[in-house]
Amino acid sequence: LGPDVLPNILRKLKPNGAFIFTVRRSMFEKEEEDFIRFISGSNCMITSKNLTPYYGKILAYTITVCKCDDVPATVRAKGFAKLPIIADQSDINDLLKYMKSRIRRKHPGNVYDSRGLIRAVHGYEQGLASNLVSGLAAIAKTITKKEKLYLYQFRMNNKQPAFASNAGAWKTHRDFDFWQGMDGMQCSQSVIVFHILVTDNSPANGAEYLC
């Protein structure tokens, strides 16, 4: 059975319901665009995709799909929505390892403050947190109803509350103002922004205010 059978299965899901299935790695990677097209066309999104042993030396993806009829509508109405996706620990470990590696290498995409403390690292390397990134891409395709996307920016912020006047705080701002002024982006509707909290956030370690 191929991805074309998914619409008949997914139409039975209730809002926020989940469907978990397994598909051989070779098949999914060969027909990934069709899988995503049929899933997003059914008002669903991939919330996790993990590579696991299947049979003998054969590997397969265990994929979780969530019915999310309200997400695109909420984004259109409010401009944002809380997404039904949680990064697994392997993706979190990848992100933390990536940030430490970038700091150690003093990558030119790193941003430092006046004290020499790291504020952010810019840039995406292929394969980084692949399950999480694939899930986010599927969500973006569901919202935009587009087959192809362009990754405009990938950035990890480092928050250190001990230096609240400097490295520990980011004043409330709109990223679009910088993208428009520095890169010439025409309108804010041309971009979808995902905020992923890699570590738990609280008043003690630097609360997030997203607007």
Secondary structure, DSSP 8 states (H G I E B T S, - for coil): --GGGHHHHHTT--TT-EEEEEEEHHHHHHSHHHHHHHHHTTTEEEEEEEEEEEETTEEEEEEEEEE-THHHHHHHHHS----S----HHHHHHHHHHHHHHHHHT-TTEEE-TTS-EEEEE---TTTTHHHHHHHHHHHHHHHT-S-------EEE---GGGTTTTT---S--HHHHIIIII----GGG-------SS---TTT------
